């Protein structure tokens, strides 16, 4: 099944890479929350073709109504993670597909068409980048990069985000903010960075990448470094690292 999903995702990657954007819309009248015709086009393709692979699965995508079905199989997809990067030509966006079974991810695919980097994982089978096994870093926090996200809906939370980023900067080599949570998590999975934190993420942002990171040796926690009770609660804090780095990172209050 994963090979068929990869084919679909790569097909969508060609569309994204060759896109000529003609119209940019705003979601909820928020100038930071952009939507293009390609977000909608790619999601339509994903929904149609993934359902052909597994007709009994429900579909939960970023664009449209969010009626997540926890029972049985469910595809959770982000047609373009990093839409602002996509609009601005930053070439750091991804197509993300996860397959859940009874609310837990069993398969994840994240593809960056600009670098032709394909991250995949199946539950219990490890994680790969372009077919090669990947693992989290062996470095400590002082010798690692940290990435964080700023995708907060409530601007009153911005100071907390950047105060925490400052703490991470002091404890690490440096911090980065790249604009696609899924790719940042995958960068953690393959050892490029040591720690990832985002104060507010939605299931389509992280569902595929979380499995990839876990299969590569990462531990995924929420606020207060607690274990996750419900992976697919809408918009919650996520922090990810291997267990050694978790002993060093500043706490998230």
BELWOTA-V449649 format. One record per residue. N is the residue number from 1. PHI is phi in degrees with one decimal (* if undefined). OMEGA is omega as a letter, one per 30 degrees, with the letter a starting at -180 (* if undefined). Layout:
BEGIN
n: <N;N>
phi: <PHI;PHI>
omega: <OMEGA;OMEGA>
END
This chain:
BEGIN
n: <1;2;3;4;5;6;7;8;9;10;11;12;13;14;15;16;17;18;19;20;21;22;23;24;25;26;27;28;29;30;31;32;33;34;35;36;37;38;39;40;41;42;43;44;45;46;47;48;49;50;51;52;53;54;55;56;57;58;59;60;61;62;63;64;65;66;67;68;69;70;71;72;73;74;75;76;77;78;79;80;81;82;83;84;85;86;87;88;89;90;91;92;93;94;95;96;97;98;99;100;101;102;103;104;105;106;107;108;109;110;111;112;113;114;115;116;117;118;119;120;121;122;123;124;125;126;127;128;129;130;131;132;133;134;135;136;137;138;139;140;141;142;143;144;145;146;147;148;149;150;151;152;153;154;155;156;157;158;159;160;161;162;163;164;165;166;167;168;169;170;171;172;173;174;175;176;177;178;179;180;181;182;183;184;185;186;187;188;189;190;191;192;193;194;195;196;197;198;199;200;201;202;203;204;205;206;207;208;209;210;211;212;213;214;215;216;217;218;219;220;221;222;223;224;225;226;227;228;229;230;231;232;233;234;235;236;237;238;239;240;241;242;243;244;245;246;247;248;249;250;251;252;253>
phi: <*;-61.9;-65.4;-68.1;-65.2;-59.6;-58.8;-65.9;-63.8;-67.7;-60.1;-66.0;-60.9;-62.0;-61.8;-65.3;-63.3;-98.7;-64.4;-119.0;-76.9;-109.7;-149.4;-115.8;-109.4;-112.0;-93.3;59.2;57.8;-102.3;-65.8;-94.3;-114.9;-94.1;-143.3;-121.6;-62.7;-78.4;-56.9;-70.2;-63.9;-66.6;-63.3;-60.6;-64.6;-59.2;-61.5;-65.5;-78.8;-69.3;-66.3;-67.1;-72.4;-137.9;-59.4;-77.3;-78.8;-81.1;-131.6;-132.8;-112.8;-64.7;-90.5;111.6;-71.9;-109.4;-110.4;-73.8;-103.6;-74.7;-78.3;71.0;-93.8;-148.3;-85.1;-116.0;-133.6;-120.1;-63.9;-143.7;-87.5;100.4;-63.9;-63.6;-57.1;-59.4;-64.9;-88.4;74.2;-80.4;59.0;-136.1;-139.1;-146.4;-105.1;-125.7;-135.3;-122.2;-113.9;-104.4;-129.0;52.9;85.6;-124.2;-69.9;-118.7;-155.1;-143.3;-134.2;-131.2;-128.9;-100.8;-70.2;-72.6;-101.9;52.8;-106.4;-115.4;-100.7;-138.0;-155.4;-123.9;-53.7;81.3;-117.4;84.3;-124.0;-136.8;-123.0;49.2;87.8;-103.0;-60.8;-125.6;-145.9;-68.3;-64.5;-98.4;-74.7;-82.3;-63.5;-62.5;-114.8;-124.4;-85.4;-121.9;-116.9;-144.3;-113.2;-122.6;-79.6;-90.6;-85.2;-97.4;-65.6;-67.8;-89.5;-61.6;-60.0;-62.5;-61.1;-77.2;-65.3;-69.3;-60.7;-64.6;-62.3;-66.0;-60.0;-67.2;-93.2;-127.3;-66.8;-173.1;-116.6;-134.1;-136.4;-105.0;100.3;-132.2;-58.3;-60.8;-71.5;-64.7;-65.2;-67.1;-63.7;-66.2;-60.4;-97.9;87.0;-71.7;-126.0;-104.1;-150.2;-127.1;-141.8;-139.0;-74.4;-144.0;-128.2;-105.8;-54.6;-69.5;-71.9;-120.3;-59.4;-73.2;-67.5;-58.5;-64.0;-59.4;-64.5;-62.3;-69.0;-91.2;111.3;-84.5;-108.2;-114.3;-134.9;-117.2;-50.3;74.6;58.8;-90.0;-67.3;-84.4;-86.8;-137.9;-59.5;-115.3;-73.3;-66.5;52.1;-136.1;-71.9;-130.8;-130.9;-142.1;-170.1;-81.4;-62.7;-65.1;-69.0;-59.6;-73.3;-109.9;-73.2;-62.6;-68.0;-99.8;-81.1>
omega: <a;l;l;l;l;l;a;a;l;l;l;l;l;l;a;a;a;a;l;a;a;a;l;a;l;l;l;l;a;a;l;a;a;l;l;l;a;l;a;a;a;l;l;l;a;a;a;a;l;l;l;l;a;a;a;a;l;a;a;a;a;a;l;a;a;a;a;l;a;a;l;l;l;l;l;a;l;a;l;l;a;a;l;l;a;a;a;l;a;l;l;l;a;l;a;l;l;l;l;l;a;l;a;a;l;a;l;l;l;a;l;a;a;l;a;l;a;l;a;l;l;a;l;a;l;a;a;l;a;l;a;a;l;a;l;a;l;l;l;a;a;a;a;l;l;l;l;a;l;a;l;l;a;a;l;l;a;a;l;a;a;l;l;l;l;l;l;l;a;a;a;l;a;l;l;l;a;l;l;a;a;l;l;l;l;l;l;a;a;l;l;l;a;a;l;l;l;a;l;l;l;a;a;l;a;a;l;a;l;l;l;l;a;a;l;l;a;l;a;a;l;a;a;a;l;l;a;l;a;a;a;l;a;l;l;l;l;l;a;l;l;a;a;a;l;l;a;a;l;l;l;a;*>
END
